[in-house]
């Protein structure tokens, strides 16, 4: 065999020569021109951005429709708490930061340097009302010089200016501001103390919760100051602030203070405060008005409060509490699976005012059993409940414009709604009749709105015209 033939045979038999290197295969797929490679990089960047945007949009959608803190609706509670909830919280923080920056612009972008701002702020020849807004920048910057100037003016200012500056300090978000506000919490002027409390609530933190909790429990403090503390603790929304509210609630203060404590607790996640609400509402010892406040406070709680509210609306022995629960359900817009249950409750409910609230709760629900709602509404003798039922049917009609319910709405309900809106009923009832027409959005409903747009009552005519504008943007 010749040397040349042997070399060729060796090349054919060598596995290293037979296979191409993976890196070479990959490089062969890349464009050879510089322009082509730049274009490829741009395409990959766009795909990456679209992927990130898709993940963010999906996370927001999932947390809106299937919140992680709702055991009835969460798809994958553990995974959502680790993935989608942090993403949504991060997006929320970025939005809040942007809003804060926009709000700060009028305080921070004054055309003055920091030294010039300090000098202007300290110049007693100028009315304090003209220089006090610079307190925001001084508190936000937080340098030793700006803090010294801020505190010198703050503690010597008249009560109205002191309250104004205290509120600005809270809006800066600078946690050091809590130390500057502490002396004002016990100011003899109530306006100053309340402004300092609001500022502490905006700055938040466990230390602020402890200060505010002590004020809330102090029976020697005035009722408006204690109420302000309860409101501020509710706005903080932390475990420490919730605990402070629960502690103060256990001491059963006045009804006015208790109402604000309940409103504050209602903002917390239901799994933390549920036992407090369930015990208070179920005891029957407190006045029904206070228990109504407790039920309605849960309108701002997390979605896991909904099953309890449904239970109260469906079966509580007191009609006022059933009505309050139905109203609170309507405020939970994310609860979009309640239509059939609300129809069941409406059919069984003996009190007209409770039925009215149940119809109103249906306005946030997709997939209503429209035929059942139509049947129930047409049987109503109470005018307010009847019009509320017509609003629910109008909502269902828009969801299914070619349905039998839509035909019944056009033929049977529209004439009655036009008559109600035109005649001298209460203005609230007449406006609700117009809203029912606006919700339906059928051609016949728009024609009715056209008729009502010429009504002699200005509010009715305006509401009808606004409905026509919304239908024909």
Secondary structure, 3 states (H helix, E strand, C coil): CCHHHHHHHHHHHCHHHHCCCHHHHHHHHCCCCHHHHHHHHHHHHHHHHHHHHHHHHHHHHHHHHCCCCCCCCCCCHHHHHHCHHHHHHHHHHHHHHHHHHHHHHHHHCCCCCHHHHHHHHHCCCCCHHHHHHHHHHHHHHCCHHHHHHHHHHHHHCCHHHHHHHHHHHHHHCCCCHHHHHHHHHHCCCHHHHHHHHHHHHHHCCHHHHHHHHHHHHCCCCCHHHHHHHHHHHHHHCCHHHHHHHHHHHHCCCCHHHHHHHHHHHCCCCHHHHHHHHHHHHHHCCCCHHHHHHHHHHHHHCCHHHHHHHHHHHHHCCCHHHHHHHHHHHHHCCCCCCCHHHHHHHHHHCCCHHHHHHHHHHHHHCCCCCHHHHHHHHHCCCCHHHHHHHHHHHHHHHHHCCCCHHHHHHHHHHHHHHHHHHHCCCCHHHHHHHHHHHHHHCCHHHHHHHHHHCCCCCHHHHHHHHHHHHHHCC
